[in-house]
Amino acid sequence: MQTDFQFPKRARSWQSAEFIPAVEDFENYFLTFQIGIEADITKKAKLRVVLYDDYTNQPANGRKANDIRLVTGLSYSFN
């Protein structure tokens, strides 16, 4: 599932979520979620910020259930 929302000409956001159960045991599952925004800095450069959250309901021993990351980046188009 992915949803895109259109902002003014220079920005956009999106979100997506997935539910992935184990085939043999639906009570053992993995969720992944992301939400982000991208904005034009110039006609060729963009700034992107994305929040990722990966969740497993049965993590390995000594591990946390959530893995949360905040990723930022710049992109440049040579076209």
N, C-alpha and C positions, 0 to 999 in steps of 0.2 A: 504494500500500500504506500503510495507516495502522493503528496499533495503539494502543489505549487500555488503560491499567491503572488499576484503581480502588484508591485508597488509603482511609484512614479517611474518614468523612463530610466532612471539611473540606479534603481535598486530592485532586488527581488528576494524572496525568502522561500524556504521549502521545509518540509518535514516528512519523515518516513518512519515506519515501524514494522517490525517483522516478529512473528511468533513461530518458533521452530521447535516442535516437540520431538522427542526421541520416538522412533517408529515402534519399538517394543514396549515403551513405557511413557504414556502421555503426561504423567505427573513429573517427569524429568524433562524440562524445557529450557530454551534459550530465548531471550528477548533482546532485540537490538533496536535502538531508536536513534534518530539524528534529527537535528533542527539546525538550520543555518540561514545566513543572510549574506548576500553578495551585493556590493555597490561599486559603480563605476567611479574611479578617481579622475581619469581622463578618458578620451575616446579609446585608448589602447590599454589602459591599466585598470585593474579591478582589485578590490580588497574583499577577501572572503573570511568569514568566521563561522565555524561549525562546532556544535556540541554533540558528542557521541556518547551514548550510554549502552554498554553491553551488560546484560544481566543473566546469570545462570542460577536457577533455584537450588541446584545441588553442586556447589563449588568443591573443588579438590580440597583436601585437608590443608589447613593453613592459608587458604586463599579467601579473599573477600568475594561476595556475590556480584558486586558491581565493578565495572571497569569504566570510569568516566574520563573522557578526554576533551579538552578544548583546543582546537586547532585553528590557527590563523595563517593566512597566506596572501601573497601578492601574485597576480598573474599579469602577463604582458602579451599582447597579440602583435605579431609581426606583419599582419596583413595590411 
